[in-house]
Amino acid sequence: MRKTHQTKPLSKAQSANAQNGKHKVAKVSQEKILQNLREILAYIGDDPNREGLQETPMRILRSWEKIYGGYKQKPQDVLKTFTEGSCEEMVVLKDIEFYSTCEHHLQPFFGTISIGYLPKDRVLGISKLARLVEVYARRLQIQEKLVAEIADSLMQTLQPHGVMVVCKAKHMCISSRGIEKHNAVMVTSAIRGAFKKLEVRSEFLEMIK
């Protein structure tokens, strides 16, 4: 007779943590971060005490407020929808410029994102699509996840017939280091709902040429 392996039931705290899928991050003081940045400057071979670098750790810290500002924003806060003026035709916003940071090497990647959706009873203010890109781009990212998060967020909030997102980007992690290919452009897409149909997808791709 085959033995079955029994596991202990999770405690309420363990169960909650498993459901949330989040790890608690210890708070670090600003001074500790500044000291770490000074040590990094020394590690790469420079003198953090020389005039040109004395204020660099604080400049870096301030720049992070913009570069990683997406962590402080939620998609639902920027996606205001309207029933008035709703249509059944494809809505497209193309060539939205973005800047993000590769989570593997902390190197920038940047380019454009084009978004199309087929409304169902509701539409978005057009600037909201660009704001949604900012929410997810201003985080540590990989390009494949970036387009998926944008598409899934639109499907959940707007509940359209379908969504398609196309991203074209250059990555500093392969142009400034590693294989050093300067002209390489990575293209990714996320396809949801009606856009899985060839004719709908083809119409969108024609519009963003």
C-alpha positions as CSV (number, residue, x, y, z in Angstrom):
1,M,0.0,0.0,0.0
2,R,1.5,3.4,-1.0
3,K,2.2,5.7,1.8
4,T,1.0,9.2,1.6
5,H,3.1,12.1,2.7
6,Q,1.3,14.4,5.1
7,T,2.3,18.0,5.7
8,K,1.6,20.1,8.7
9,P,-1.2,22.7,8.2
10,L,0.1,26.2,7.8
11,S,-0.4,28.6,10.6
12,K,-2.7,31.7,10.0
13,A,0.4,33.9,9.7
14,Q,2.1,31.5,7.3
15,S,-1.1,31.2,5.2
16,A,-1.5,34.9,5.0
17,N,2.1,35.3,3.9
18,A,1.8,32.6,1.3
19,Q,-1.4,34.2,-0.1
20,N,0.2,37.7,-0.3
21,G,3.3,36.3,-1.9
22,K,5.2,39.2,-0.4
23,H,8.4,39.4,1.7
24,K,8.7,41.9,4.5
25,V,11.5,44.3,3.7
26,A,13.3,45.9,6.7
27,K,13.2,49.6,6.7
28,V,16.6,51.2,6.1
29,S,17.5,54.7,7.2
30,Q,18.4,57.3,4.7
31,E,21.8,57.7,6.3
32,K,22.5,54.0,6.0
33,I,21.7,54.2,2.2
34,L,23.9,57.2,1.8
35,Q,26.8,55.4,3.6
36,N,26.3,52.3,1.3
37,L,26.5,54.5,-1.8
38,R,29.7,56.1,-0.5
39,E,31.1,52.6,0.0
40,I,30.1,51.7,-3.6
41,L,31.9,54.7,-4.9
42,A,35.0,53.6,-3.1
43,Y,34.5,50.0,-4.3
44,I,34.6,51.0,-7.9
45,G,37.9,52.8,-7.3
46,D,37.0,56.5,-6.7
47,D,37.2,58.7,-3.6
48,P,33.8,59.5,-2.2
49,N,35.2,62.4,-0.3
50,R,36.5,64.3,-3.3
51,E,34.6,67.5,-4.2
52,G,32.8,66.1,-7.3
53,L,31.5,63.1,-5.4
54,Q,30.6,64.5,-2.0
55,E,27.0,65.2,-2.9
56,T,26.6,62.3,-5.4
57,P,25.0,59.8,-2.9
58,M,22.2,62.3,-2.1
59,R,21.8,63.1,-5.9
60,I,21.4,59.4,-6.5
61,L,18.8,59.1,-3.7
62,R,16.8,61.9,-5.1
63,S,16.9,60.5,-8.6
64,W,15.4,57.3,-7.3
65,E,12.2,59.1,-6.4
66,K,11.6,59.5,-10.2
67,I,13.3,56.4,-11.5
68,Y,11.5,54.0,-9.1
69,G,8.4,56.2,-8.5
70,G,6.1,53.5,-9.9
71,Y,6.3,51.6,-6.6
72,K,4.3,54.4,-5.0
73,Q,1.6,54.3,-7.6
74,K,-1.3,51.9,-8.2
75,P,-2.8,51.3,-11.7
76,Q,-6.3,51.8,-10.4
77,D,-5.4,55.3,-9.3
78,V,-4.6,56.4,-12.8
79,L,-7.1,54.4,-14.9
80,K,-10.2,56.6,-14.8
81,T,-12.9,55.2,-17.2
82,F,-15.8,56.8,-19.0
83,T,-19.1,55.4,-20.3
84,E,-19.9,58.5,-22.2
85,G,-18.4,58.5,-25.6
86,S,-17.7,54.8,-25.5
87,C,-17.3,53.1,-28.9
88,E,-16.8,49.6,-30.4
89,E,-13.9,50.6,-32.6
90,M,-10.2,50.0,-31.8
91,V,-8.5,52.7,-29.7
92,V,-4.7,53.0,-30.2
93,L,-2.0,55.1,-28.6
94,K,1.3,54.4,-30.2
95,D,5.0,55.3,-29.5
96,I,4.7,56.1,-25.8
97,E,8.2,56.9,-24.7
98,F,9.3,55.1,-21.5
99,Y,12.4,54.6,-19.4
100,S,12.9,51.6,-17.1
101,T,15.5,49.7,-15.2
102,C,16.5,46.1,-15.9
103,E,16.2,44.1,-12.7
104,H,19.1,41.8,-13.6
105,H,21.9,44.4,-13.9
106,L,20.3,47.7,-12.7
107,Q,21.0,49.1,-16.2
108,P,18.5,51.3,-18.0
109,F,16.4,50.1,-20.9
110,F,14.2,52.5,-22.9
111,G,12.1,52.8,-26.0
112,T,8.4,53.0,-27.0
113,I,5.2,51.2,-26.1
114,S,2.1,51.0,-28.3
115,I,-1.3,50.0,-26.8
116,G,-4.5,49.1,-28.5
117,Y,-7.8,48.0,-27.0
118,L,-11.3,47.2,-28.2
119,P,-13.8,49.0,-25.8
120,K,-16.8,47.4,-24.2
121,D,-19.1,50.0,-22.7
122,R,-16.2,52.0,-21.3
123,V,-13.2,54.0,-22.6
124,L,-10.1,55.6,-21.0
125,G,-8.9,59.2,-21.1
126,I,-6.0,58.8,-23.6
127,S,-3.4,60.2,-21.2
128,K,-4.2,57.4,-18.8
129,L,-2.6,54.9,-21.1
130,A,0.6,56.9,-20.9
131,R,0.3,57.2,-17.1
132,L,-0.2,53.4,-16.8
133,V,3.0,52.9,-18.7
134,E,4.8,55.1,-16.2
135,V,3.4,53.1,-13.2
136,Y,5.0,49.9,-14.4
137,A,8.1,51.2,-16.2
138,R,9.3,53.2,-13.1
139,R,10.1,50.0,-11.3
140,L,12.7,47.3,-11.6
141,Q,11.6,45.4,-14.6
142,I,12.1,43.0,-17.5
143,Q,10.6,43.9,-20.8
144,E,8.5,40.7,-21.0
145,K,6.8,41.4,-17.7
146,L,6.3,45.1,-18.4
147,V,4.0,44.5,-21.4
148,A,2.1,41.7,-19.6
149,E,1.5,43.9,-16.5
150,I,0.1,46.7,-18.7
151,A,-2.1,44.4,-20.7
152,D,-3.5,42.6,-17.6
153,S,-4.1,45.8,-15.7
154,L,-6.2,47.1,-18.7
155,M,-8.1,43.9,-19.0
156,Q,-8.9,43.9,-15.2
157,T,-9.9,47.6,-14.9
158,L,-11.4,48.4,-18.3
159,Q,-12.8,44.9,-19.1
160,P,-12.6,45.5,-22.9
161,H,-13.0,42.9,-25.6
162,G,-9.3,42.7,-25.9
163,V,-5.9,44.4,-25.5
164,M,-2.6,44.3,-27.2
165,V,0.7,45.9,-26.1
166,V,3.9,46.1,-28.2
167,C,7.2,47.3,-26.8
168,K,10.4,48.1,-28.6
169,A,13.4,48.9,-26.5
170,K,17.2,49.2,-26.3
171,H,18.9,47.7,-23.3
172,M,22.1,49.2,-21.8
173,C,22.9,45.8,-20.3
174,I,23.8,44.5,-23.8
175,S,25.2,47.7,-25.3
176,S,27.4,49.0,-22.5
177,R,28.6,45.7,-21.1
178,G,28.5,42.0,-22.0
179,I,28.2,41.4,-25.7
180,E,28.2,45.1,-26.5
181,K,25.7,45.2,-29.4
182,H,24.7,48.8,-29.7
183,N,21.9,48.6,-32.3
184,A,20.0,45.7,-31.0
185,V,16.3,46.3,-30.4
186,M,14.2,43.9,-28.3
187,V,10.5,43.6,-29.3
188,T,7.9,42.0,-27.0
189,S,4.1,41.9,-27.0
190,A,1.2,40.9,-24.8
191,I,-2.0,39.8,-26.5
192,R,-5.3,39.4,-24.7
193,G,-8.9,38.6,-25.7
194,A,-10.1,39.6,-29.2
195,F,-6.5,40.5,-30.3
196,K,-5.7,36.8,-30.5
197,K,-7.8,36.8,-33.7
198,L,-5.5,37.3,-36.7
199,E,-7.6,40.0,-38.3
200,V,-7.8,42.1,-35.2
201,R,-4.1,41.8,-34.5
202,S,-3.2,42.6,-38.0
203,E,-5.3,45.8,-37.9
204,F,-3.5,46.9,-34.8
205,L,0.0,46.2,-36.2
206,E,-0.9,48.1,-39.3
207,M,-2.0,51.1,-37.3
208,I,1.3,51.3,-35.3
209,K,3.6,51.0,-38.3
